[in-house]
Amino acid sequence: MEPANLRFGGGAAESAINPLVAGFLLIAVVLIFTLRREKVIVPFLLFYFSIPIGQVIVLGGFHFTALRLLIFAGLARMLISKKSEIGKFPGGFNGIDQVAVLWSVSAVVMFCLQWMQMAAFVRILGDFVDALGGYMVVRFLITDRDAIRRTIKTLAVVCAVQGVCMINEKFSHINVFGLLGGISAEVVVRDGHIRAQGSMGCLYAGAFAGVLIPVFIWLCSQRKSRTIAILGIIGAVAMVITSYASTSYLALGGSVIGLAFWPLRKGMRLVRWGLVSMLVGLHMVMKAPVWALIARIDLTGSSSGDHRYELVDNCIRHFGDWWLIGTRDYNTWGWGMWDLANQFVAVALTGGLLTLIFYIMIFKRSFSALGTTRKLIEGDRQQEWFLWCLGSGLFATIVASFGINSVPQLLMGFFPVLACTSVATFEAKLGLTPIEKIAPKVPFATRPRAARTYLPLRGSSS
């Protein structure tokens, strides 16, 4: 049976924030308003991933988590920021930004139409701040290639620290972040195995780390950042292993597979159609639908693959119930169906088909931007490799999404990859030499590849 407080109306009845966390939060807010714009991303991300989500201030029935207060501070910095040459969003408000906004707005509208209750509006308004607010802050703060490198280095530090704490949790049976409150200090045990949580929870911490490994590997190619990158990789792998969850391992596997396809980067269209053909063929010959393969995934011996299969199967079979504005009755479809442990299913059932389309379009436009830009700069292996690592992170995010639904901290691990994609593709295109001044009558796309030259990108040196 679905817990009564799962959707809305639950949470802390009164403020619960540790004095130490309040002090850290105050320092973070001061830094957000005083540091130069391109450096604000460092304290923002460091504090965001160090504070348990349960640290909250309750005012008039509204829950202001410490993480949400950081987002508000970032939004305020964005609003009062003076005009600059790069503008609020480097490269302008692009296609990725558009569908991110449409996804967030559609989710709010559809959820309110389902419930038509003030409590539902209050709940979804908080999610709206976490999603769109968090995305806008990160998009504003990541301004150029140097900011991208700084962002990835910060995430590497986060993983290194979290990795050490989760290893300690594995052996000491104490979650140090739980001592602050907002998350349990006791370890989670399933079938005799400890599942370390860190500040995010076992499922979310492992998935968060697994999808970031490709960008850490790219950071290794930057000579001055190599030490931090290696520590980030070690920490991320430690987070995946100590979380002891199939979804964490799948996120890591998705990263490895994405990177492994680097030699086939010029033939990805054939790879994609081959994958589609294989799935269609399996669907035709299998006794169960092809998505029943999800039930076969058990990398720890205690995974709930059957539940995840049932989620997808019920979502497809009940398409008529949710396609318009989503549905509030999915918990009646079977045992445990209230647990939406699949991000795509969660988006569909709570927001309808339109919201799901917008969410999928975020990935589609991101991959399209990366693929198009990679072709334009073909021959510059350093830049190609960077774009490929970003794409591998996005692919790993999709893989992880089939085993987990996103919480604010997991989204905040996803948004920097999106923002880096927007800035990296913009700067790569900006770095193309304007050959039109030399041969204005010959379209760029039709010129021989040898005739295409490039300008060095800002901050692209090792």
C-alpha positions, 0 to 999 in steps of 0.5 A: 500500500502506498505511504500516505505522505509519499506524494504530498502532505508529508515531510517535516512538521517543523524546521530541522536544520543542524546549527553547523549546516546553518553556518555552512549554508550562510557561508555558501550564500555569502560566497554566491553573492561575493565571488566572481560569476565563473567561480560561484559554481565551486561553493554552490556544488560543494555545499549542495552535495554535502548537505543531506536533503532532510535539512529543512526550514518550514515556514507557513507549511512550505518546506525550504530545504537547505538545497532549495535555499542554495538554489534561491541564492543562485537565482537571486545572483542571476537576477541581479547580475549585470549585463555582460558580453556572454549574457545570462546564458552563453550561446543564448537560450538554445534548444536544450534550454527550451525543452528543459523549461517546457518539461518543468512547466508541463510537469507542474501544469499536469500534476495540478490538473490531476489533483486540483488541490492546494497541497499538490500545488505546494508540493509540485512548486517545490519540485519546480524550484528544484528542477528548473531553478537548479538548471537555470542556476547551473546554466548561468554559472557555467560560462566557458571552457574554464568554467566547465573544467572548474565544474568537473573538478568540483564534482571530482572533489565531491566524489572523492570526499563522498567516496571516503565517507562511504568507505568509512560507512562500510567499515564503521557502520556509521554514516557521518552525514547522518550525524548532521541530521536529515539522513539516517546515521544507521547503515542500510543492510539488504540481504546481509550486505551494507549499502553505504548512503553518503549524503544522498542515499545508497541508490542515488549516490552510486548512480550520481557517481557512475554517470560522472566517470566519463567527464572525470576521464576527460579531465585526466587529459588536462595536465594541471587537473590530472591529480584531482581527476584521478581522485574523482575517478577513485572516489566515484568507483568507491561510491558505486561499489559501496552503494551495492545497488544494481542501478549504480553498477548499470550507471558505471556500465553505461559510462564504460560502454559509451566510452568504448564506442569511441572508435565507432564514432563515425558510424553511430547511425549504423550502431543505433539502427542495429540496436533498434533492429536487435530489440525488434527482433528479440521482441518478435522471438521472445515469449515475453515482451522485450522490456522483460529483459529488465527483470533479468538484471540482477547485479547484486543478487538482491535487486528488484528487477521484477518490480522495474519490469512490472513498472514499464509493463504496466505503464505501456499497458495502461497508456490510455489512463495516463497519456493526457495529463498523467494519472493518480491511480497507478498504485492500484495497478499491482503490488508496490506500483507506487514505487516509481523506480524508473525516471521515464515511467515517473515522468509519464505517470505524473505528467502525461505524454507531453511531459515525457516527450519534453523530457526525452527531447532534452536527451535528443537535442543534447545528443544532436548538438554533440553529434553535429558539433563533433562532425564540424570539428572532426580532426581535432581529437582533443575536442572530439574526445571531450564532446564524446565524454559528455555524450557518454555521461548522458548515455549513462544517465539514460541507463541509470534512469531505468532503475531510479527516479530522480531526486534533487541531488541526482538532478543536480548531477545531471544539470551540469552535464547538460550545461557543459554540453550547451557551452562546449558545443557553442564554443566549439562552433565559435572556434571555427575560423570564418573562412567566408572571408577567404572564400565567401562563395563556397558553403562551409559544409561543401568545402574539403575537410582539409580546408576547414581550420579552427581557432583555439577555444578559450581555456582549451590548453592543458 
